[in-house]
Amino acid sequence: MKQDDMQKTLEAIAKSGITVNGDLVLEKHVEYEIDNVENGGIGIQIIKGKDVSPEKSAPHFPLNKSEAVGKQWFDFLIGKGFIERDSELDSWLYQMGFSSSQPAEVKPIAWLRTVETARLMLTKIHGNLLESKQLTVVRMNELASKCFTKQGEPLKLAKPKKEISADADEIENFLPTISDL
């Protein structure tokens, strides 16, 4: 494989993932072939559009931020009554993109407050991905309906509207503490 071809291949790999703390994390499994080529080089060919994961992964937001930040959000949301007390931390961390470790059983998160407060929370957590276009609002809405429930039904985020409430203020003002990160 020529140098230019190798560069293009590596760029294709990089585009199929995001970086977290400087490390490339692939969004989905990528199938590749390695073959020996002339002059002792190694060739890599990406085969696009084929999910080669041994098991189907559950829906989840793109990897973003650390598990420590995710745990702080989880504790905050449980403590303030935004999500059910019996929500599972492992499911939360995986579905929200704080961890790449998929639990054996991924359970949806039951949202207890308004859909607008859910939107505020998701936007605050994933604002950096929305700004950089690694996550779109449409995709955020799709993932919210797959990862969250409200009154036993998939959570449907409505169009954004300003909510003036103590709940909205609590989410807007919540900041994970640096000492735990």
N, C-alpha and C positions, 0 to 999 in steps of 0.2 A: 504494500500500500504506500503510495507516495505521501510526502509530507503534507501537501495541500488536502489530499483526501482524508488523511488522519485528522487534520485540523477541523474539517467539515464534520467528520464523524463525532469528534469530541464536542463540538458546538451543538450537534443534535442531541447528544446525551445531556448536556447542560440545560438545554431548552426543555427537556422533559421533566425537569425537577426544579427545586428551589434550594436556596442556601439557608441554613440555620446555623448561626454562630460560625460562619465561614466554611461549613461542610456542605457538600452537595447532597441533597436528599431527593431521591427520585420519587415522583408522585405516584407512579405505578410501576409495576415490574416491567422490565424491558428485556426482550429476548435478543440475544446477539450471537454471532458466530465469530469464532477466532480461527483464522487460517494462516499458515505460514506462507510467506511470499518471498520472492527473490531477494537476495542480499541479506537474508536473516531477519527481515522485518516481520512484524506481526500485523495482521489486518483484522479490523473489527467491523462487522457489518450489523447495523441496527435493523431489526425487522419491525417496522412500525405497525401499530394497530392490533397487536396480538398480546393479550394478557396471558402471561405464563405463570401467574401465581398459583401455587399448589392448592390454595383454598381461596374462595372468593372473599375479598375484603369487604367489610361493612362500610357503608357510607361514612365519610368523615371530612372535616374541614382540612385544608392544606396544613402541613406542619408549620407551626408558628410559635415562637416564644418557648419558654422552658416549662418543664413539669412543675417546678416550684411556683411559677406564676399561675399555672393551671390549678394547682392545689389551693392557692390563695383565693382565686375566683370561686372555686367549688365551695370552700369553707364560708366565704362571704354570702354566696347565693343560698346555701343551706341555712345559715344563721339568720338571714333576713327573710326567709320564707319565699324566695323566688322559685326554688325547685324543691321537689319532695325530699323529705329527710332520708328516705330509704334509697335515694339515688346512689349509684355505685361510682366510686372515684375512678376506677380503671376505665369504665365506659365513658365517663365524662372526659378524661384526659385524652383518650383515643379519638372520640368523635369530634372534640373541639380542636384537635390538631396540636395538642400539647405533648403527645406521645405517639410514637410509631408502633408501639406494642399493642396489637389487637387482643383484647380479652377473649377467652373461649366463647363466652356468651356476651354479646353487646346488647345492652338494654337501652331503649330510648329514654331520654330525660324528660320527666313530667314538669312542664312549666306551669306555675301556679298564678302568675300575675298577668298583666295585660300583654297583648302581642306587641304593642309598641315598646314596652320595657324589654322584651326579648330582642327586638330589633336594636334598641340602644346598646344592650349588652354585647350582641354580636358585632355591631359596628365598632364599639370601643375595643373589643379584643382583637378584631381583624382589620382595623382601620388602616394599618400599614400595608396589608395585602390588597385592600381595596384601592388605596392611593397608587400603588405600584402596578395595578391591573393584573396581579397574580390571582385575584379573586374578583368576580363581578357581582353586582347586586343580584342579578338573576340567579347566578350559581349559589350565592349565599341563601337566597330564598328557598331554592331547591333543597339544599343541604339542611336547612332549618326544619323543613317538613319531614325529612328522613331521620333526623337526629333527636327531634323534640316532639312531645305530644302536649296537647292542651285538652283537658277533660276527656282523655282517652282517644282523641283524634289527632292526626298529624297536624302540627302547628303550621298555620298559614300566616305568613307575614303580610300585612297590608302595606299600602303605599305609606311612606314616611309622613308622620304628622307630629307636630309639637305636642308633647304631653307634659302638662304642668302638674306634677304630683311629687309627694315625698319619695315614692319608689324611683321615679325618674331621676330625682336629685341624688339619691343614694348611689345609683349606678354611675351617673355622670361624675360623682366625686370620689368613687372608689379607685384607689391606686395600690397595686401590690407593693409591699415594702421591699426596699432594696436589700435590707439585711438578710432576708431569706433567699435571695437570688444567687 
